[in-house]
Amino acid sequence: MHVSKVAFAIAFAAAIALVLWNVFRVRAYQRDYRFDGLFKGTLHDCQLGVSSAEELFYCRIGATEDALFLMALARDDERNRRKFWGYDHNFRRFSPTDLRIPWQDLECRVGKLFLKDVLWFENHPRRLYLYVPQEVGERVLKDAGRRVSGG
């Protein structure tokens, strides 16, 4: 009986440590890629998936030759009010600020997720993987004059 309590305590501490590690990792990502400026290119509405989150987030995505931009929808957009099983799908749940991610930090590849074609934006050093519907991702890459890295 004593061993099971110790094993439970170790497993519980490990779970808490992993959750905290993930929170700090995502917060550092948001801090380092924060964007407070005005984006002057074309923005596309989409649902953004994040490898470390179960739900999709409504956002606007755009690109320049230098970076990928992820931005929240306008506050009064009705999609910000949609909830499903208590989940709020507003991009601000993932990031309190808009993000500007330089292309040199990303690798892009086409893939499938639950039989749906998606475009992955992979940041390997940060271990953060974002995905959007493939058709949206290809338009964004075209706006930036870029192509898929591999596939």
N, C-alpha and C positions, 0 to 999 in steps of 0.2 A: 504494500500500500504506500509506503514511504517513497519508493522508487517512482511510482506513477505520479505522485505530487511533484517530485523534482523534475520529471520529464515534462509534465504540464507547464511548470514554471519556466523551464528552458524554452519550450515551444512558444509560449505566450510572449516571452521577452524577445525571441527571434522575430515573431510576427510584428511586434511593435517597432522593432529596429528597422525592419524592411519598409513598413509604412512611413516611418520618419525619413528614411533614406530617400524614398520616392518623392515625398513632399519637398525636401530640400533640393533634390535634383531638378524638379520641375520649376521651383521658385528661382533657382540660379539661371535656368534657361530663360525664364521670363525677364529677369533682371538684365541679363546680357544682351538680349535681342529686343528690348523695349523700343517702341517707335512712337514718338509724340508729334511727328510732323504731319504734313498734308501730302497724301499720295496723289500724284498727278496723272497716273495711267488709268487703264481700264480695270475695273473691279468686277468680279464674277461672283454671284451668290452661289453658295454651295453648302453641303454638309461636310464638315471636317471630322475625320476620325483620328483618334490618337491611340497608339498601341497600349498605353497604360490606362485607358478609360473605356468603360463599357458603352457609353452612349456617344452619339454623334452630336456635334455642335454646329449650329447655324452660324455662318460667318461670310465674310467677303474675302476673296483671295485675288491678288494681283501680282504683277511682277515687272521688274525693269531688268536691264541687262546686268545689274549689280546684285539684285536681291529678290527674294520672295517676300510678299507682304501678306499678313493675316490680320484682318480687321473685324471688329464686331459690327453687327448690323446696327442701324439707327435705333435709338432707344424706343421709338414709337412703332417699330416694325412688329406686326402681329406675331411673327414667328418667335419673338422673344417671350411671348406669353404662353406659348404652347407647352403643355406638360403632359407627360405620359408616365404613368405609375409613379408620380411624384418627382420625376426628373425634369429639371429645367434645362433646355437645350441651348441656352444662350452661351455664346463664345466666352463671355466674361466669367463663366464658371471654370473654364480652363485657364484663361489668362485675364487678369484685371486690366492689362494694357494691350494695345495693338503691337504686333511683332514685325520686325524686319530681320530676315535671316539671310545672310550673304550666301550666294551660290557656292562659294568655295567650301562652305560648311555642309552642303547638301549633296546627296546623290539621288537621282530620280530613276525609278524603274517602274515598268508596268507589271501588274500582278492581278491575282484574283483573291477576293475575300468573300466567302460564302457565295460562290458562283457569280459574283458581281465583278466586273472589270474596274480596277482602280489604278491610280497612279500614286506610288509611294514617294514621299520626300523623306529620305533617311539621313539622319544626323548620327553617324556611327559613334564618334567620340563622346557625344552626350547621351547616347542610347535613347534617343527620342525618335519615334517613327510616326509620321503623319501621313494620312491618305485622303484623297478626294476622288470623286467619280472620274474615270479615265477621260471622258470627253471634256470635263472642266479642266483637268490637269493639262491636257494637250493644248487647250486654248491659252492657258497661262504660259506654258512653255513657248508657244508661238509668239505671244506678246513680248516675251523676253528675248526672242531670237535664240532659243536653246532647244536642245533635243534630249530625249531620254538617254540616260547614261548607259544602261544595259537592260537586258530584259529577258 
